[in-house]
């Protein structure tokens, strides 16, 4: 059996792989969506799993952006409360995959000279202060603080929650417990009836993430400029999404069972995905890599794909998790997709979680009958939809 459950994650991502024997299914959760997705959509589906099968073999956080991590945090926090109160858990979790800030930065701090190492004393308190700065209960962190402190805070919170629940993190990934295409086993062992391959991020992109976080930490520990409150970041140009080290550090996975394949891309870059597939030997230079299901990177943002990407990595079904926020999916992405499919004479299915203006514009600009694509939309009010690949 191999299925992909696509959750109503609004502007974020939340998916679940279902695999193994139909009489004894196994589950892997990939991302949890933004605020409200866990209680509104994910939890009801988890509670509907028969009690004897109610276990997640793996929870994978692709990266620490709010629209991916919040639902995972909500799940872990609920499990912690249930554990403390000796209540039956909503679901059991066997392991967490998460390239945590603590691990990435700690590796660098340990290698520093003692006088430089002291610079980072109190980092946990600083991150906590920045994450909470100026935000009351239920309020967002002010825009001028930026996304970095909140992402770091949430990532470390997830690591702490996993520790409270005694969940192993990145078990089997050596030497530094970070998940990258360069050091992951191929396939990753211990998945009964499922071949699971790590195809991203590269070690190089994790190094970029490490460097960005260390630069950010060092900046926060500099003397505070006169006139600025402690912890407020100086205004900096917001990087374009395809240059975001958070997005480009996304864990990207290829799942295979029964001759069927699913490619899950987080918010990664199409070019990096191609390089990751080539690094594993699954994609030869100049050749085409085909899967049954491809989750479009970064909710269909045109900054993460290109016409060449859709020509090199092809699929029967393309999944887009987006609701129009930030313009996603971009109309340009959709045009590139259907034009590449028509050029290659492939009939495709585009699976969407929400109708957006760009989807409607695509249908007007590129008629489905002329371009050979079909749209499949999640029904309004549904928690999820199931794509069945192998019975």
C-alpha positions, 0 to 999 in steps of 0.5 A: 500500500502507498497513499498520500493524504493531503491535508487542508493546510491553507497557505502551508504544507501538511501531508501524511504517507500511508504505507505497508500492509492494508491490514496493518498500515503505517504512517509518516507525517510530513509538516503540520501546517500553520496555526489552526490546521492541527486542531481543525484538520489534522487531529480529526484525521489522526483520531479516526485512525483505528486505535490499534494502528494509531502510531506515527512511525515518523514526524518529519519537519521539512524546515522551520517556517511557521506554515510548516512547523506550527501544526507539528508544535501543536501536536507535540504540545498536546502529547506532552500535556497528555503525558503529564496528565497520564491521559491516553495520547492522541497518537504515539510518535516513534521518531522526529526528523528535524534539522534543529537550530540547536544542533546546527549551531552547537556544532560550531560553538563547540569548535570555537576558542574559549573567549569566542565561545563565551560570546554565545552564552545566554543564547537560549534566553536571547532567542526566547526574548526575541521570540516573545518581544512585543507580542501579546497572547495570540499576537504575531511577532512585530514585522521589524523583528523579522522571521529569524528569531521566531523560526529559531524559537519555534525550532528549538521549542520543537526540539525541547518538546521532543526531548520531553517526550523522549523522542529520538531525533534524526536517529541513524544520521551520522556523523553530526545528526543532520539530515542531508542528501550527502550523508543519508543512507540510500534508502533510509532503513527501517521502513517496512514495505517503503523505500524512503530516500533523502534527496535534499537538502545538500550539506552545502545548503545546511552550511549556509543555514548554519552561517546565517544563524551564527551571523544573526546570533553574533549581531544580536550580541553586539552592543545595542545601538543608541535609540534601539530597544534590545533585540529589535533587528535593524531593517534589512532587505527581505531575501527573495524566497529562492534565496531563503536559507530556511526554504533551501534547507528543506528536507526533501523526500522520495517515497517508493513502494510497489513501483509507485513514487511520491516526491515531497519537496518542502519549500526547496528549490527545483534546481537543488532538487535536480542536483540532489537526484543527480547526487544520489544517482537516480537522475542522470545528466540530461535525462528526465526523472518521472514520479507518480506524484510531485508536491510542488515546491514552496506552494507553487511559487515561481521563485522556486521552479523554472520551465527547465525544472518541469521538463526534467522532473515530471509527474502524473499528478502535481499537488499544490498546497496553497490558498492564494496567500502571497500569490501562491500558486503563481500563474507563471508556475502554472503556465510553465507546468502545463506548457511543459506537459503539453510539449512532452505530450503528457496528460497530467492532473493538478491536485489543489487544496483550494481554488485561487485566482491564479488557478482560475486565470490558468483555466482562462489562459490555458484551456484544459482541453487544449493543454491536456490537464485536469484539475482536482480540488479538495471539497470545501470543508474536508479535512483532507483528500487521499491519493491512492497509488498502491492498494 
